[in-house]
Amino acid sequence: LPVGISFYTFQTLAYSIDVYRGNTKAESHFGVFALYVTYFPQLVAGPIERSQSLIPQLKKKTNLSYENVTGGLKLMAWGFFKKVVIADQIAPLIQNVTNSPDEFYALSVLLCSVLFSYQIYCDFSGYSDIAIGAAQIMGVKLMVNFRRPFASKSLGELWGRWHISLNNWFRDYLYVPLGGNRHGKFKLYRNVFIVFLISGLWH
């Protein structure tokens, strides 16, 4: 499969739906549209950007600035630290337990489960930071994709801070059109189930 297919599929779907709904105008310049779909910093791992936010920035002429370069490089360095120093170092420990869980005590398996959540977070948010930082160097502002999810006070809040661009996509283009929480508990649970089922299949 082509690299990044799941992300630019969602991004292109959002564009098509927004044009169909009349929320945005169709882009007449093929080069700008192609750049929007395949914008390289966020092509592989997001964040999933809306056309209303990204296309105007791609059309705008920007000059290299000290603030954007230094800020972008700092964000990229932080992303590489999360990915290489934390996520990649935790991964072998987790793999040892998951390859042969019968050889470990329950406490080790529990610790492995906790570490796995941090590995996934540092891996994915690290990639997002690198993408956002790279775009910032070129004067393009991408949306924040993770907002300190483990500082959340509830599961709902954690979900709202985790992979924000994907969650917003499912909310705006699937959950709300299905009816959201407006038609009783049965349809609410049905809609949540459908969203999580499709999200699971996507992952």
N, C-alpha and C positions, 0 to 999 in steps of 0.2 A: 504493500500500500504506500502511496505517497507520504512523505514526511509531513506531519502536522495536519493530516486530513480531517481529523475530528474537530480541530479548532477552526480551521477556515470554512468547514462545512457549516458550523454554528454561526460564524460571523456572516457568511453569505446568506444563510437562511434568514437571519435577523434583518439584513439589508432588504431582501426580497419581500419579507412580510411588512416591513415599514413602508416600502414603496407602495405595496398593494393597499395598505391601510390609509395611505395618504399622509403618513407622519413625516416622510422625507421625500425629496425630489430625486428622481433617477439621475445618476451621474452620467453625463453625456460623453465625458472624456474617458476612452478605454484605458489609457495609461494610468490615470488616477484611480480608476476602479480596480485595475489589476494590482496596483501598489497597495490599495486598501486591503484586498483579499490576501495578498502574500507579503505583507509588511514583515520583514525578516526578524526583527527583534522578538516579536511575540508570535511568530508563526508556529513554532513547535509546541510551546506550553502555555500560551496565553500571556496576559489576560485577553478575554474575548471582548473586542472593542465594538461599539456601535458606530455606524456610519456618520451619525450626526456629530459625533465627537472627533473621530479620526480624520475623515475626509477633508474638512475645512483646514485642519492643521497641515495636511499633506500638500494642500494648494498654496499655503501661505509661505512666503519667502522668509527664511530665518538665517541669521548670521551666527556663526560660532561664538559662544560667549564663555567667559571664564567661569561664571556661576554654574552654567549648565554642564560644562565639562567636568569641573571638580565635583559637583553634586552627583552627576551621573556615575563617575568613576567610584566615588565612595559607596554608592548604592550597589554597584556591580561587585565591589570588593566584599561588601557585607553578604551579598548573595552567594559569591564563591565560597566564603567562609562557612556559611550555613550548609552548602552542598558538599564541599570537599572535606572540611574539618569535622563537621558534626555528622551529617547524614551518611557519608561514605564510611566513616569510622564505626558507626553504630551497626551498619548493615551486616558485617560478618558475625557479630555477636548474636544478632537476631537469627541469622541463617543457621548457626550452630544449634539453636534451640528448636527452630521449626523443622530442621532436617531429621531430628531424632528426639521428639518431646518426651518419650518414655524414659530417657536417660536423665531427666532433670526433675528436681522437686517442684511442687506447685508454686512456691514462691519465685523460683527462677522463671517459670512460664508466665506468671503474672507480671514480673518485671519486664520480660520480653515484650509483652503486650503493650505496656506503657511506653517502652522505648520505641516500639514500632510506630506509635502515633507521632512521636517526636521526629523519627526518621522521615516519615512521610511529609510532615510539616516542613522540616528544614530542606528536604529535597525539592518539594514543589514550590514553596515560597521563595527558596533560593533562586530557582529558575525565573520566577516572576520578577524578583528584585533585579536580576541581571538584565532581563528584557526591558523593564521600566527604566533602569539606569542607562542602557544603551540608547534607548529612544530619547531620553532626556539630553544626552550629549548632542544629539542632532536637532534639539529644540522641539521635540514632540512629547507631549504629556500623556502617558497611558494611565489608566485607572489603577488604584490600589487594589490588589487581589486578595491579600491577607491582612487582617488588622488585629494582631496579637490575640488569636483565638483562644489560647489557653489561659488568658486573663478573664475570660467570660465568667459570669455569675450563674448562668443557666445553660442548658443544652440548646435552647432556642437561640440564645445570644451567640453561642459558639458557632452554630450553623450560619448565622448571619455574618460572621466575621471570617468564615472559611471559604476559600475559592469564590469570592464575592461575584466575580463576573459570570461564572457558570450558574450560580444560584439565582442571580438576577435574570439570567437568560431563561431558565426554567420557569421562574415566576411570571415573567412578562409574556412569554410566547407559548406556555403550556398550562401552567396552574390557573392563571387568571382567565384565559379563554375557556377553560373547562368549567368555570364558575367559581373558582376559589372557595371561599368559605361562606358564600352568600345563600346557599340553598339547603341548609340543614346539615346535621352531623354525618349522615350516610354519604352524601356527595362530597363533603369535606374529606372524610377518610378515603373515599374512592379516589379523589383528585390527588391527595398526598401519596397514596399507594402508586398511582400511575406515574407521578413525577419521580418517585424513588426507584420504581422499576426501570424506567427509561434511563435514569441517571446511572443505575447499576449496570445496565446493558452497555451504555456508553463507556463506562470505565473498563 
